[in-house]
């Protein structure tokens, strides 16, 4: 008896059994999302419609238009300023180029001036040289017409001697040139000759001799003497005071 009652409850003939259609859960979520989106769209439309009725969008659009006009005006001003900047930069580059050209021209003028001064000094030296070649009255045999000496910054003394024979078609002279120096060393008298003694010379019409003498330390040279020797005989001599 009990078994029959239990079977009746579990079968289709049970008195409280209900048959329902099954709806998948994903489909239910999709339907809910569509409904929620539709509601949100209606709410947004209502909000925008309310703004139009209240006149809020009109002021915002006018402000946006003004901002756009101001932006366009600023862009136009920026273009003008950029053009002025480019023009000023071009002028600046032109000025720099002119200044550079002027500087180069000045440097060339300075170099040319130095060259002219050196040329002038050389011409003066040559003029003095040729003036010393003018024969002296009654001069026979070798003579010293130019003795020059100059103390350099490095402590050396450069010297130069011009030996000439002032007569016409003279015979060649062979002899010896001696250079001596005199002065003070530590307050005492001092004198010296060229290292190695005199140097041989051969003079037909004229000849120039030069050299460098290393001045010893603590020596002050006061004079330089040049002698043209023929054996033990002095044929010409000249002294230069410094």
Buried (B, 14 or more C-beta within 10 A) or exposed (E): EEEEEEEEEEEEEEEEEEEEEEEEEEEEEEEEEEEEEEEEEEEEEEEEEEEEEEEEEEEEEEEEEEEEEEEEEEEEEEEEEEEEEEEEEEEEEEEEEEEEEEEEEEEEEEEEEEEEEEEEEEEEEEEBBEEBBEEEEEBEBBBBBBBBBEBEEEEEBEBBBBBBBBEEEBEEBEBBBBBBBBBEBEEEEBEBEBEEEBEEBEBEEBBEBEBEBEBEEEBEBEBBBBBBBBEEEEBBBBEBEB
